[in-house]
């Protein structure tokens, strides 16, 4: 080898070494960041009110600053708000202000498998339900958690990233309830428009390939194939649940890209921040609407940022996209809500509407813990995080979820499921993990040991069409106070009967050859129903009350419909009896769907964007 070639080779090796060292340094810095974040979050205390957000400097208490006038003011940068801001700013002459109470996303929130950990940060509002009579009885003070995203991206940043559209019949029912334009054939084009699907085995004609929202599978584990085979042994066929049929079993479709979570913020805002007509203002806590009392016209909003009060005005519309919990709170504080409830707390009623009174949510039983003879991972957190950087499980999937099934336990001939089964592998979480269920320390200490990470599997059993309804009400007329959230699970006995049938259906998996191949055995982890014989109906009824919690799908608090007696917005999403005020978020859902609700919220926003454009462009 001549001297010139040797010199070139040495230079190449030096460059490769530099690249290796640089990549290694980057990986080490990332791991250090994640471990430090987890450690810091262990001592994080969830807030009990909005005092931190609502703080106004004593020197600024009497002042209100003009933030400007825009064509549209959108409150809440969650799934709906981010998509709306993107679509409306496609019209270059329209100025749009997007207000978000939380801060920016970061590398930590980009990790799908850190969902549980994010609940113990200020990206979560920190809400808890009222003490429940028939659910969450194993939780502290009998309260369920109610995680809500307080961050750019909203709940799409802190949720499970599952992309589930629901059933065709769900949307046809919306239309039959008096909401023209919301049938399945009407909404399917909007699902397709939003989606950038990388699901190769999806049903033809049902998926978009050029949208902004990436949808992918993640790596399979042995538990994925075991669950798929077990369900097939029980007569379930493999399906694309976002396609032509929903009854069956499938891998989970996630809003992820590579190893990173895809939220409303990352999909619809981050790549478009250079648009001159888009103003994204974070750490801005909206306290009330500015409404002309005579004409009931929404003129703008008042918000607090950096210790100062501001007003922002809207020439065309104010759009509330603050979610099924916060949008009702803002409406009611502003005088739009049930007159009887508002009068109790001293708020003048401008428009009497049933705001917050028809909340639906997917009650979820999380107590079906199954032990296996398989251990997926047995490495340190550092090694698992290095796996993540190489696009490998476990942290590329939220809740380390593997597969999903939709069944109907009350009518096996129905094409509409009443139960969703989610196969999840309990990850090796820190003590923050138990916060996911508002864990009671006594219950944890008295348990048979927490689930074994990457060895146990859990089948979360989800009640898709509850008869029981909850509510969101105000504690006071002050934005300082958290709203009062009551899930009211199992107030209708039929819901509990359906859940019991579902548990028995899930237990059938243990008798399949697929599950026997991994020695799958039910293990009663939490010693909360020791007065009953394990396996009896009485035992499972007790377990259901103790270990039912939320899957974080509140909906219907500003439901869509024709009449102001039983709905809050019309089919165009305008608030009844008001002008220039719309709601675009999960609250408008008139009847809860057969599955997770994030994908439908994107669809609602996509459709609303077209409605708004058609309304204002003549």
Secondary structure, DSSP 8 states (H G I E B T S, - for coil): --HHHHHHHHHHHHHHHHHHHHHHHHHHHHHHHHHHHHHHHTT----SSSTTTT---GGGTT-EEEEEEEEEEEE--SHHHHHHHHHHTTSTT--EEEE-SSB---TTTTBGGGHHHHTTSTTB--EE----SSS-TTBGGG--EE--B-BTTTHHHHS--B-----HHHHHHHHHTT-TT-SHHHHHHHHHHHEEE--TTS-TTS--BSSSEEEB-----HHHHHHHHHHHHTT--B--TTTT--SEEEE--BSEETTEE--HIIIIIGGGTT-TTEEEE-S-EEEEEEEETTTTEEEEEEEEETTEEEEEEEEEEEEE-SHHHHHHHHHHHTTEE-HHHHHHTT---SEE--TTSSBB--EEE---EEE-S--S----HHHHHHHHHTT-SSTTSGGGEEEEEEE-SS-TT-SS-SEEEEEE------GGGGGGGTB-HHHHHHSS-S--TTTEEEEEEEESS-S--BEEE-SSS-TTS--EEE--TTSSHHHHHHHHHHHHHHHGGGGSHHHHTTT-EE---S-S-TTS-TTSHHHHHHHHHHHEEE-S--B-TT-B-S-TTT-SB-TT-BBTT-BSEEE-SGGG-SS--SS-SHHHHHHHHHHHHHHHHHHH--
